[in-house]
Amino acid sequence: MTIHPIAGGPLAGIRVLDLTSVVMGPYATQVLGDLGADVITVEPPRGEANRSMGPGPIPQLSGVALNLLRNKRNISIDFKHPAGLAALLDVVATCDVMVTNLRPGTLARAGLAYEEVAARRPDIVYCQAHGYPSDGPRADEPAYDDVVQTETGIADATSRLTGRPMVSATIMADKVCGLTIVYAVSAALYRRAMTGDGERIEVPMVETMTAFTLVEHGAAAIPVPSLGPAGYSRVLNEERGPWPTRDGWIMALPYTKEHYDSIFAAAGRTDLLGDVRYSTARLRITNAAFLYREVRQMMAERTTSEWLEFFREQDVPAAPVASLDALVEALPVEVHPAAGAFHSIPPAVRFERAPQSVRRPAPLIGEHTEEVLMEAGYDAEGIASLRSKGAFGTVPAELS
């Protein structure tokens, strides 16, 4: 079959208004942009937090922002200013999707709640993502990744391994909820294509992460009456790898009876061959701590490369421990027009007919304000009038 790729990606032709900050929303809109959408980010002149998340080659672009803000155009409009709000709503009228992580009360006070936005664009897909459900008592409470992880079982799960509650060593809640935004928006766009109807979507972080955590950690507590405590025992096991080898570390996941047979035979542990404790899948989970402890001791008998060769021959999933620095060094290098060379994180999902791509570098604050307003119907005189009224604001000197 001959494949004829379509330039731009699966969401080419879709325009997204991005009224988000930090990581959750910007990550969602980065993915939507990689998928081909024309993403227009609204940013205050002072800049958003992700621009200063660690060092970067220029003040406006941290290492995080160089990838997180790609495939986006940027407008700087003060929507607290009446003229700025009117201009922003004119831009909204040109968009298919609006994504925001402003709290419900803030959106209402700003004049950007669903009702106001849908009045300008009735078929818009409007997605608001925030900490708690908008119809609950905590609707306007702040919610950040660490707090959400703690509130949705992640910290409790780690306490069962470490003896103290800890959050994950990645911004898990923000990124899981960001990807949830992507699939929710994509589903709503499909429905709109079928029916012509827009949609209001809400992604409460706490509910999203609770559902995510309990996929496996609901465990024995899910049946009624409960058959045991919550928590998936195979994962909540301090013997779970990575394990030290003769010269480094390795992570392996023997999963089947045949996997354990091959490892025990290779290590000369004939006393364990055929042990009933790994004879069925349920018993392998129940006895995971014992099995992992035995395998851990065996790993020290060979080097990492020797074990990797063995595991590949036996079709046992295994890998050495990869360092963050090595992962970054393996990325391709691109050149940003203002920031210079940087490591670009390629889109992960591969489409044959409508491939993802990086089409735009991360923008500076307000870089596309005039361009986007002209597309919304403003002429040079109208843009000058907005500027004179103070609807754009001024980028602080330390960020310029």
Secondary structure, DSSP 8 states (H G I E B T S, - for coil): ------TT-TTTT-EEEEE--TTHHHHHHHHHHHTT-EEEEE--TT--GGGGSS--SBTTB-HHHHHHTTTEEEE---TTSHHHHHHHHHHHTT-SEEEE-S-HHHHHHHT-SHHHHHHH-TT-EEEEEESS-TTSTTTTS---HHHHHHHTTHHHHHHHHHSS----SS-HHHHHHHHHHHHHHHHHHHHHHHH---EEEEEEHHHHHHHHHHHHHTGGGSSSS-SS-SS-TTTS-TT-S-EE-SSSEEEE---SHHHHHHHHHHTT-TTTTT-GGGSSHHHHHHTHHHHHHHHHHHHTTS-HHHHHHHHHHHT--EEE---HHHHHHTS-EEEETTTEEEE--------SSS-----S----TTTTHHHHHHHTT--HHHHHHHHHTTSS----GGG-
